[in-house]
Amino acid sequence: MSLDWGYPIGLLCVSVCVSVSVCEWVSPLPAVLYGEVKSPRYPQPYQTGVYEWNLTVPTGYRIQLTFTHLDIQPSENCSRDSLTITFGRESLRNLCGHLPGNHSISSPGNHLHVVFRTSEMSTGSHLGFNAFYVGSNCSDPAPLTNGEAKVTFDRNNQVVEYRCHKPFNLLHGTPVVHYTCSEDGKWRDHKHMDTRPECVPECGRPTVSLQRQRVFGGKKAPPRSVPWQVFLGGIGRGGAFVIQDQWLLTAAHNLVQSQIFCDAEDIKVYVGGNSLTEMQKKPHLKVQAVRVHPLYNNPDRQNFDHDIALIQLKQKVTFSPSVLPLCLPSTDDEYIPERIGMVSGFGLTEKQMLATDLRFVKLPLVDQKTCNDFVNNARSARPDDAIYRYTENMFCAGFPEGGKDSCTGDSGGAFAFKKDGRYWAAGIVSWGVGCGEPGYYGVYTRVSKYTDWINRIMDNQFTDCGDPKPLLNGGVKFLSITEKQYLSVIEYHCNEPYYASQGTHRVQYTCAADGVWRDRNNSDIIPACIPVCGRPVKNGTVSWQISVSVDGVKGAGAVIGDRWVLTAASNLLPKGAAITAQQVNLYIRKSALQATSLHVHPSYNKSDSLTAFNHDIALVKLKSPITFNADVMPLCLPTERSYSAGQRGLVSAFKSSSSGHHGVWLQLVDHVRCCTSDSSSRHAVPTNHTLCSKLPEGVKSLPSGDMGAALGVEEGGRFGVAGVLLRAVANQEGTYGVYTRVSPHHHWISSTMQQHFCDPPELPDLVEVVNSSIRYEHNSEIQLKCASKYYRLEGQETYTCAADGLWRSGTGHSRWPKCVPECGITDTLSHSSGRILGGRVARLRALPWHLLVREPHRASASLLSDRWALTAASVVDGYDDQNFTLYGGIVEGQDNKRVIMVSEKVVVHPGFQKGLSNDEHTSYDNDIALIKLSSRVRLSPALLPVCLPERAEGPALEGKMGTVSGFGAWEKGRMSRKLRYAAIGEYSQEKCQKTPDHSQLKQPMAFTRNMFCAGLDGSDTCQGDSGGALVQPMLGKGSHREPYRVKGIVSWGPACGSKTYYTKVQNYLDWIRETMEKEK
């Protein structure tokens, strides 16, 4: 059956009596929410008689009766002709004479009785009345501060006309704005917004003009002449000025002492007066928050740059002629030298006494060169005084001869220019040298430099850049007094002397308007800390030495980067066969390192013993970077030029000649001298790819574990790796060490380290790389996606091979994103009406989240993800530790294509009363449970999760329709073999609170804040539907922008077809998410 859902229609009943003794009844007029009532024959003169009208509108509405004209013969107490309006027994008005147009009368309820009586003594020249009525469910409009709200009538609805009193204007500049009464009982404007208009004053227009007075040595200002002036107490003595009804502007140094903010509760704000004595007799205004400019940095009171701050009040001030805001500067306002400005305050006077009456003075603006010169001259003339730095964010004002100035106690007050009859804030009293002394001027914060920052703060645009990205092997500190806010400043630095940044020593970043930390070039890429290689050794200590062993065969290597080790290729091929990275054991200072990949020079050929010296070099990449310190430092790669005989090198080998990590200094010799004297030897012959050094006295062979050790040669204060130790050879002249010469392999080493800068990504399940080919070089990018269209990527899509060899997202972290199921989406449209009880059958894929539970009894659940389902606790109570089966992807219970899911664990909400039978339950509070599935279910168009609701307060359905579904009883108590659904609406709290009595205990069932009830004219859930989802929007209305969300879980109810009680899911969002996360 098709059902209508909407507001009821108004009904007007009218009866007319044409004489005292004769009455004629007229048929009711068409039912409407508005209409017209007028005297008979109007606009012709009325006749003698008694006429009655009964006006009725739907319950919940009130009648607004508005007269456009009323002309009834006047008499004392309206004793002759009269129009009487009553509500029940209450007389609202008794009218006669004349009334102006648009005079309105409101009824307390949904009906009015109107009686028009005329006597035979009427003159016959009066026209009667004409009125319109409207049924309104809106309450009387709230009064408009500094304005008025007038209710009018536009023949079919109530209208409120808002106007402001002078000198106030509506916020959007129009002289009048109209709001109409909407169906939801709220007054709304033409944009359907219910926000009440505001009357705001014109800024910078005092109602009393100023004469030429002075602050330092001046006279007091007339009342209301500086209505923006604020006195600050409780934290010393200072000034401020009003710029909005909840915002004040002042100097930062009033609110910050030694970089510590004053407590907002200690600040006392006084406004609206010129006498400090009188102002302090009244309660002070309380402060909500203090917003100091991020770049204000004045720990020792020596730097007043960016001396500006905002104060937010707890309550808005009520504007009046005594309290008005000062205008902020616009982009075209100019600071012209010699232009006269006005400054005011309660500061020190020329008699060295603090003023108790507000004073002001008019001063000329001074050009910037003169201001700079005065500061420099003051610094020279007063070497013992603290003369502060003068910046482009300041200006100065005053007379060269002195005598007029702001002074101590005036700080934070306004320096105002006047333009087109309005004052605007050009500056803030900041600092000075003395007060009113010849040749010295007062210095002010230039407000125009900060207009954008001021407006962003007042508009609640509190940009939060978040914590700065961490810098590997470095650190970051805040240079600004505030952290993470718009214009806050940070500085990155590397951990010296072991790391250094490329380019500049330290790099600064500013919190930009888009919430991203950016450098001066607008880049958000943080600098990398590069290891400092080849630092000079102390006492012959070798800090780059690595122990390398493969299958028990020991060798050595050298650190050349935080993830790279250089060694001999023969160390990695001890038996000539290829090995894996897992077979390589690495140690540095007794700490184990893990290899992730091996890279042997492609031209190395161990099988040819005569050329085995050639290209005997290899690289090992580490899984994690090494952190360098005084004990562990890398060697530099050599230049491509050759090292020459006669140079000295340091090698950690020949343990009989060295101890611990101390190396041995050896001298390089020409490689020809390394040739063996045994011409029949089949050992490899040193070549141009090798280096030779004289070995220590008494060493005849290469000790075990030394193969692959690096020979470091110092050049320009840095040690570079010259060679990789291979073996010892002897001839008539002695014993020599043979090394692979590293410089010819420089290009291969650099390109290998670059090409394998990052490891192949180890991605989570279902996450895959979009790129057809992946490069692992520094700054290479990969794009990620989910392998299934039924999932979406939760996290960053783009990752870059960062300077530390890790794949990092745009925000700097190295965590991989995960694929989470798409929720609340269907690809099948359904009819928007229907019932479970005898209702509409669902199409396949229309409700893909619905799951059927057959045992222990017929019930329902909803798929929340590919591992979790949601149901009622009453469905699974007692089966926490038992496995049971759920069926999904079906609309018929016996469908052979159904997806079978088995529970692994059941989690019942801890607040649910467990272990009770249905006959024992008097409360189904917290009737909610989660089911963890034994394995990830394969999603498809017929099996997709439903979304959780968004966090909210108030009604679950928010006045809109939803859809409930189930396999429960639908006709004569029979269980449905097919999935059915119905569109239902949420009932009022009052109706829900009238719960049925418990069948045995004869007491009302409990109704709690965790429940709501719903239904619609017989559409209802029934036995077998428990645990199912009530979703929104209504079926057929969902989209990617508005997915289906589970708002309720079928819990309990009286007889089928009346109303059902649902668990309000929005109250359990934290529990659901925490449980699913904990049970991963």
GIWO-V513230 format. One record per helix or strand. SS is the DSSP state (~ for helix, > for strand). FROM is the first residue (numbers start at 1). TO is the last residue. If there is no record, write none. Layout:
ss->SS from->FROM to->TO
ss->SS from->FROM to->TO
This chain:
ss->> from->11 to->17
ss->> from->23 to->25
ss->> from->34 to->38
ss->> from->49 to->56
ss->> from->62 to->72
ss->~ from->76 to->78
ss->> from->82 to->87
ss->> from->90 to->95
ss->> from->97 to->99
ss->> from->103 to->106
ss->> from->111 to->118
ss->> from->128 to->136
ss->> from->147 to->153
ss->> from->158 to->164
ss->> from->168 to->170
ss->> from->176 to->181
ss->> from->187 to->188
ss->> from->199 to->201
ss->> from->220 to->220
ss->> from->229 to->233
ss->> from->238 to->244
ss->> from->247 to->250
ss->~ from->252 to->254
ss->> from->256 to->257
ss->> from->260 to->261
ss->~ from->264 to->266
ss->> from->268 to->271
ss->> from->275 to->275
ss->~ from->276 to->279
ss->> from->285 to->285
ss->> from->287 to->292
ss->> from->309 to->313
ss->> from->320 to->320
ss->> from->323 to->323
ss->> from->327 to->328
ss->> from->340 to->345
ss->> from->348 to->348
ss->> from->354 to->354
ss->> from->357 to->357
ss->> from->359 to->366
ss->~ from->368 to->381
ss->> from->394 to->397
ss->> from->414 to->419
ss->> from->422 to->432
ss->> from->442 to->446
ss->~ from->447 to->458
ss->> from->464 to->464
ss->> from->474 to->478
ss->> from->485 to->485
ss->> from->489 to->494
ss->> from->499 to->501
ss->> from->507 to->511
ss->> from->517 to->518
ss->> from->529 to->531
ss->> from->541 to->541
ss->> from->545 to->550
ss->> from->553 to->561
ss->> from->564 to->567
ss->~ from->569 to->572
ss->~ from->581 to->583
ss->> from->584 to->588
ss->> from->591 to->593
ss->> from->595 to->600
ss->> from->618 to->622
ss->> from->636 to->636
ss->> from->648 to->651
ss->> from->662 to->662
ss->> from->664 to->669
ss->~ from->671 to->674
ss->> from->690 to->694
ss->> from->710 to->715
ss->> from->718 to->731
ss->> from->734 to->741
ss->~ from->743 to->755
ss->> from->756 to->756
ss->> from->767 to->769
ss->> from->776 to->776
ss->> from->781 to->786
ss->> from->791 to->794
ss->> from->798 to->801
ss->> from->807 to->809
ss->> from->818 to->821
ss->> from->823 to->823
ss->> from->840 to->841
ss->> from->850 to->853
ss->> from->859 to->863
ss->> from->868 to->871
ss->~ from->873 to->876
ss->> from->885 to->888
ss->> from->892 to->892
ss->> from->899 to->908
ss->> from->929 to->933
ss->> from->940 to->940
ss->> from->943 to->943
ss->> from->945 to->945
ss->> from->947 to->948
ss->> from->962 to->966
ss->> from->969 to->971
ss->> from->974 to->975
ss->> from->978 to->978
ss->> from->980 to->986
ss->~ from->989 to->993
ss->> from->997 to->997
ss->> from->1004 to->1004
ss->> from->1011 to->1016
ss->> from->1019 to->1019
ss->> from->1029 to->1032
ss->> from->1045 to->1053
ss->> from->1060 to->1064
ss->~ from->1065 to->1078
